[in-house]
């Protein structure tokens, strides 16, 4: 193998390794994107499942119940 072939060989070797590393970085980025998307969907679903706040407060409900029971006492 002469020097020209050796230089050509190392160039293509470096190029193939660079492409391989680029492919790995792209795969990791895609996996990260998918993870973040799934996490956001899970958080959105969890927020939707949360119990909704009542239209009245506890004290207002207690007064209403007490008022309705006054006739039975």
Protein Blocks (a to p, Z undefined) as FASTA:
>chain_A
ZZklmmmmmmmmmmmmmmmmmmmmmmmmmmmmmmmmmmmmmmmmmmmmpccddfbdfklm
mmmmmmmmmmmZZ
